[in-house]
Amino acid sequence: MDINTRLARRVRELRDARGLSLDALAERSGVSRSNISLIERGESSPTATVLDKLATGLGVALASLFDAPQAEGDEGRAAPSPVARVAQQPVWTDPASGYLRRNVSPTVASPLQLVDVVFPPGQRVAYERADRGAEIHQQIWMIDGRMDIALDGTVWRLEAGDCLAHRLEGAVEYRNPTRSPARYLVALATLPANPPHPTRSPT
């Protein structure tokens, strides 16, 4: 299936799993009801900013929107492969900035996700501060080029080999200030927002 169809089915699947109406997701995400409807029908090519808002409203990392949706009748089939062949990894290009992201991780259930990004020269993508409903930790490892990453106004310049670790809870801006593409790997780990405390057995 093409990437827009994959996104469409995945957004609808996550929304249904959480029992959210279009209006409820619109209120939680700040994306209009009509826009969400177009995305779920595969009739819109959402930008990275819009997808991040939807991910926030759904309480997942943006990378989760690119996971393979569960097809009808999959319940009785074999578990997904622990290997993601490069030809099967979903690739998506942001229509606003032109940045390209490849979801590297297999579709097996895991708190860790890897994303390979190629960021065009002179471009920027900004994500708003938001309550994501989960604790998401992220590390950005520069492979080639240079990027400026702003975390709530603090700018970190990353060059090849550098790695930045942070928690996704505030505003984030990615900018390539050079005339050459940059490439980096993003590793995300998602934890429950409020993990339950262990219950002690009576002694």
C-alpha positions as CSV (number, residue, x, y, z in Angstrom):
1,M,0.0,0.0,0.0
2,D,1.2,3.6,-0.6
3,I,2.3,5.8,2.3
4,N,-0.9,7.9,2.3
5,T,-3.1,4.9,2.5
6,R,-0.9,3.5,5.3
7,L,-1.2,6.8,7.3
8,A,-4.9,6.9,6.6
9,R,-5.6,3.4,8.0
10,R,-3.2,3.9,10.9
11,V,-4.8,7.1,12.1
12,R,-8.2,5.7,11.9
13,E,-7.1,2.5,13.7
14,L,-5.5,4.5,16.6
15,R,-8.6,6.8,16.8
16,D,-11.0,3.8,16.9
17,A,-8.8,2.0,19.5
18,R,-9.1,5.0,21.8
19,G,-12.8,5.4,21.2
20,L,-12.4,8.9,19.9
21,S,-14.8,10.6,17.5
22,L,-13.5,12.9,14.7
23,D,-14.7,15.9,16.8
24,A,-12.9,14.5,19.9
25,L,-9.6,14.0,18.1
26,A,-9.9,17.4,16.5
27,E,-10.3,19.0,20.0
28,R,-7.4,17.1,21.4
29,S,-5.0,17.6,18.5
30,G,-5.9,21.1,17.2
31,V,-6.3,19.6,13.7
32,S,-9.7,20.4,12.1
33,R,-12.3,17.7,11.8
34,S,-12.5,18.1,8.1
35,N,-8.7,17.8,7.7
36,I,-8.7,14.6,9.8
37,S,-11.5,13.2,7.7
38,L,-9.5,13.8,4.5
39,I,-6.4,12.2,6.0
40,E,-8.3,9.1,7.1
41,R,-9.7,8.8,3.5
42,G,-6.2,9.1,2.0
43,E,-7.2,12.3,0.2
44,S,-4.8,14.6,1.9
45,S,-1.0,14.7,2.2
46,P,-0.5,16.0,5.8
47,T,2.7,17.9,6.7
48,A,5.0,16.8,9.5
49,T,3.5,19.5,11.8
50,V,0.0,18.2,11.3
51,L,1.1,14.6,11.8
52,D,2.8,15.5,15.1
53,K,-0.4,17.2,16.3
54,L,-2.4,14.1,15.5
55,A,0.2,11.9,17.2
56,T,0.0,14.1,20.3
57,G,-3.8,13.9,20.3
58,L,-3.6,10.1,20.0
59,G,-0.9,9.8,22.7
60,V,1.8,8.2,20.5
61,A,5.1,9.1,19.0
62,L,4.9,10.5,15.5
63,A,6.9,7.4,14.3
64,S,4.0,5.2,15.4
65,L,1.7,6.7,12.7
66,F,3.9,4.9,10.1
67,D,3.5,1.5,11.7
68,A,1.6,-1.0,9.6
69,P,-2.1,-1.0,10.4
70,Q,-3.7,-4.2,11.5
71,A,-5.6,-5.7,8.6
72,E,-9.0,-7.4,9.2
73,G,-8.5,-11.1,9.9
74,D,-4.9,-10.7,11.1
75,E,-5.7,-12.0,14.5
76,G,-5.1,-15.7,13.5
77,R,-1.9,-15.1,11.5
78,A,1.7,-15.5,12.4
79,A,3.4,-12.9,14.5
80,P,5.2,-10.1,12.4
81,S,8.8,-10.7,11.4
82,P,11.5,-9.3,13.7
83,V,13.4,-8.2,10.6
84,A,12.5,-5.1,8.6
85,R,14.0,-5.4,5.1
86,V,15.0,-2.1,3.6
87,A,12.6,-2.5,0.7
88,Q,9.7,-2.9,3.1
89,Q,10.6,0.1,5.4
90,P,8.0,2.9,4.9
91,V,9.4,6.1,3.4
92,W,7.6,9.4,3.7
93,T,8.5,12.9,2.5
94,D,7.1,16.0,4.3
95,P,5.3,18.1,1.6
96,A,6.2,21.3,3.3
97,S,9.9,21.0,3.9
98,G,10.9,18.1,1.7
99,Y,12.5,16.2,4.6
100,L,12.5,12.4,4.1
101,R,12.0,9.9,6.9
102,R,12.4,6.2,6.8
103,N,10.9,4.0,9.6
104,V,13.7,1.5,10.1
105,S,12.2,-0.6,12.9
106,P,10.2,-3.8,12.4
107,T,6.5,-3.8,13.2
108,V,7.0,-6.1,16.2
109,A,5.8,-4.6,19.5
110,S,8.7,-2.7,21.1
111,P,9.1,0.5,23.1
112,L,12.0,1.4,20.9
113,Q,11.7,2.9,17.4
114,L,14.4,3.9,14.9
115,V,13.9,6.6,12.2
116,D,16.4,7.5,9.4
117,V,16.0,11.1,8.3
118,V,17.5,13.1,5.4
119,F,16.9,16.8,5.9
120,P,17.2,19.2,2.9
121,P,19.5,22.3,3.1
122,G,18.0,25.6,4.4
123,Q,14.7,23.9,5.7
124,R,13.1,23.9,9.1
125,V,10.3,21.9,10.8
126,A,8.9,23.1,14.2
127,Y,6.7,21.1,16.6
128,E,4.7,22.8,19.3
129,R,4.8,22.1,23.0
130,A,2.1,19.6,23.9
131,D,1.0,16.9,26.4
132,R,1.7,13.7,24.5
133,G,0.0,11.5,27.1
134,A,3.2,9.3,27.3
135,E,6.8,9.6,28.3
136,I,8.8,9.7,25.1
137,H,12.6,9.8,25.2
138,Q,14.5,10.6,22.0
139,Q,18.2,10.6,20.9
140,I,19.4,12.2,17.7
141,W,22.6,10.9,16.2
142,M,24.1,12.9,13.3
143,I,25.4,10.7,10.5
144,D,26.3,13.4,8.0
145,G,26.0,17.2,7.7
146,R,24.9,19.6,10.4
147,M,21.6,20.4,12.2
148,D,20.5,23.0,14.7
149,I,18.0,21.5,17.2
150,A,16.1,24.0,19.4
151,L,14.6,22.6,22.6
152,D,12.3,25.2,24.2
153,G,14.5,27.9,22.8
154,T,17.9,26.3,23.6
155,V,19.7,25.6,20.4
156,W,22.1,22.7,20.1
157,R,24.3,22.5,17.0
158,L,25.0,18.9,15.9
159,E,27.7,17.8,13.5
160,A,28.6,14.3,12.2
161,G,29.1,11.9,15.1
162,D,27.3,14.1,17.7
163,C,24.3,12.7,19.7
164,L,21.6,14.7,21.5
165,A,19.3,13.1,24.1
166,H,16.1,14.7,25.4
167,R,12.6,14.0,26.4
168,L,9.8,15.0,24.1
169,E,7.7,17.4,26.2
170,G,8.3,20.9,24.9
171,A,8.6,22.7,21.6
172,V,11.2,21.3,19.2
173,E,12.6,22.9,16.0
174,Y,14.8,21.2,13.5
175,R,16.8,23.4,11.1
176,N,19.5,22.7,8.5
177,P,21.4,26.0,8.2
178,T,23.8,24.7,5.5
179,R,23.7,24.3,1.8
180,S,24.0,20.5,1.9
181,P,21.6,17.8,3.0
182,A,21.9,16.4,6.6
183,R,21.3,12.9,7.7
184,Y,20.6,11.6,11.2
185,L,19.2,8.7,13.1
186,V,16.4,9.2,15.6
187,A,15.9,6.6,18.4
188,L,12.7,6.9,20.4
189,A,11.6,5.0,23.5
190,T,8.0,5.3,24.7
191,L,7.1,4.7,28.3
192,P,3.8,4.9,30.1
193,A,3.1,8.4,31.4
194,N,2.2,7.2,34.9
195,P,3.6,3.7,35.4
196,P,1.8,1.8,38.1
197,H,3.6,1.4,41.5
198,P,4.3,-2.2,42.4
199,T,2.0,-3.6,45.1
200,R,3.6,-5.1,48.0
201,S,2.3,-8.4,49.3
202,P,1.2,-8.3,52.9
203,T,3.7,-9.8,55.4
